[in-house]
């Protein structure tokens, strides 16, 4: 019998007659319709759960793990946040700390975190499609879901959706936010943060209204061409101007410059002492005045030494006009009323020495090859157009060019930018983090006509900035206010005579008061409760450092007696914390017996000397401030309360909470207030 | 009416067993015209009507199950799609079956209509059934269109928006009609609720009623064969007998369609269901991202059965493509069966329209000229192609019918005018739909599908 016949017989058996056809098709239908439910039994998540069950059998705590495991689809449902997370269907062991040794997903437990898994779910922080129950759909971009899992290096951005306070666990985010403010991103871009405030730039782009007094056309040309060639630490970005464009801008900036208030004053000049002595004296004056708290200078080894609050001074001698410098040192606000530089009360000799020192900081090669043609009106006009077009006035004040309005895109919701609005470069990974990072790293790569300049940033900085921007999601903007964790941003400016003096001294360039100001120096909000008047007066007369290991410290302002009195009166009355009346601590409790017990506690039970120095002869602790004259400096109540809960009075301090009893705290306070400066100044 | 079969003479009607027998026979009578065995073959109808009915049955079954999971609200409706896909056992299969059988139903309704039309099944006494059929076609399209919105993803949102915009191009009442349909000026939560009610209540009820009448007329109008002038069925087998002078006992040769036809059609429906299940296993019903009124996809495409219209909209102003042409098509479907001008033949082999060759030539030439000028003027190249194919076929058919009919030309020449109109309509529909669905990319520019 041939094969064809065989086939014919088989075919006839199944479809030979109508009832047979009916039977065959019915059986086929039954089989086909049962495939989908059957496939369900072999779904991915069931596979993972079966694997998990097999795996935990070999664990020491198998019985407990098995008891806690429930098969089936697990789900976290948070209606207010539109969250339906089924991630724990496969990631079954998220809450099983005993599996912490596992290295492979999906069974790794979640690292310890401050939030409850069931309260926040997964996608609020990690993104991805929470509702999905397959690996592909849950983790990656699909036709039905745009946002893939957030790469773990950017996870901190999710914290920033609610947290405006500085968290210990989010160094990337914190750095990114600092950089957003520091690199002046917000001069051009509006960025409304989750707490409703705008990112406020903390950089200080100088006013250019009188720039011709300060420097030359050649320097402006070289600077605009490549700011980092002059000062590596500069935050001024590179606009990649051509020589012609840079020359035009320099011509315009010089042409628009007007005379400053300073230039109309007569310059009192003291002749600097001649020769090496002057250089030596200038160098040491720069050191003792603590200019390096804010300004940095590159040392011989090429390292920057000093703070980053103010411009780098490595090549300042190649930039500034000597007379301008002298006037500036005497009265910075006479040149730029909005500068953060305090008005120091330098005498003429100090100005002469300082300027000599600063003018010696020069780099003759810097302008050696800059030869500009004479400026003409055409060039000036072109320069003005460039300054307007490139939004220079978003940062700098320039005569005749107004600050641009809505110059750059609002970035308040950049973290939720839909990908269809994103113009990717061909070949780059098409994800939002890659886009943001790429755009920060090299904006012009996205189109040569774009105006955004290139910032001098390291890869880590780009990653941090990307993290901070990814926090700007729709969720963050629409977050109910009660969920946003923030620090107070109320604008605080001290009033009265003392207030004007503090403004003149620019105290808030470094100190924060009532949530407003810099973070370089201690917060002064409760300074009146904390310190003793005598110490405060002495400190303002001659600021010494509490932490000798730091470069930064309070500069000497050369304040007059009257100014110091005004300031201390104001601070001691205005900057009081509530509940700090001396009633809280009975003076009688701080007797010699208590002090002896306190000393015992200090050295033995709590080993405070491992971080603090109570006695320079014995102790080696450099982590915390020296306490050798703390009895002169701080009020007993403050010491007592600080010991009870360090973080409450000094947020973010690294000092652990020692959990003292009231008695112990009293005894320690009694001991600490005995630590006073030697009458002859011997311990200093 | 004849006494029910199988009940003994004088048996009491109060006997419940007899009542059961009678019900069964009532049921048989309801479904069974007695028809000639030869008229029950697959080639006669391709069982297209039954397959369409099968699709509708699948739609009702899967639709009811889907309703257990679906909330017509935003964005819950979309979230329910995700639940069906990820959590509900075989949920994706429910969606896929519903989606693919909806497509199949639209396709089969068109096929059914074409088959009936070409067989001229609309002839007396079936005019009413033809009209009901046209309404069923429209109801099917509306059912499909209203269901398209319910997943509330990008695809459905913009497909519906495009459809609603076509409606608003009706003069005078268009904007209001659109407003009433959507419950607003844009596709939003109100529209979703209205479409849900229309899709799950109004149109299904309408379709069920129409199907009932359609089947009742089918039963009343008898078997599927043409009738002669006297209303007697024309059965090709019998013409030989008649020629030989043998007696024809028509009633005796008839058999119950209930037994024969229904059984075969059930097998066909089962086979179709198998195919749909396999399709569901191979291809999931599409689901895109949550509808985003701010993000218009490029191109925003209507459901496939409207892409032909959309393609026309690309060429003609909305009033022409959205209203005049569809109105022409629908009124043609209503009108042609009752106009002797379009359909002035009584048998397959007698062509009575414009016997004179020069007139036919003239008509063909004028037809080509007018369509050519019109379509070239609006650059409607893909609409031009079928028109020219039909025109060339028309020219071919200028051969006068020869006896006996042989060859393509004489077969074509014996077609009535309605044949040509239907053929043109179907070819245009197929070409425009194919182009609109497969060959159109961003900004409705021509794109080869394999470059997509």
Interface residues (C-beta under 8 A of the other chain):
Chain A: X18 X21 X22 X25 X26 X28 X29 X32 X33 X35 X36 X37 X40 X73 X82 X84 X86 X129 X131 X132 X133 X134 X137 X143 X144 X145 X146 X418 X420
Chain B: X75 X79 X82 X83 X85 X86 X87 X89 X90 X92 X93 X153 X263 X264 X266 X267 X270 X271 X273 X274 X277 X278 X280 X281 X286 X287 X288 X289 X292 X295
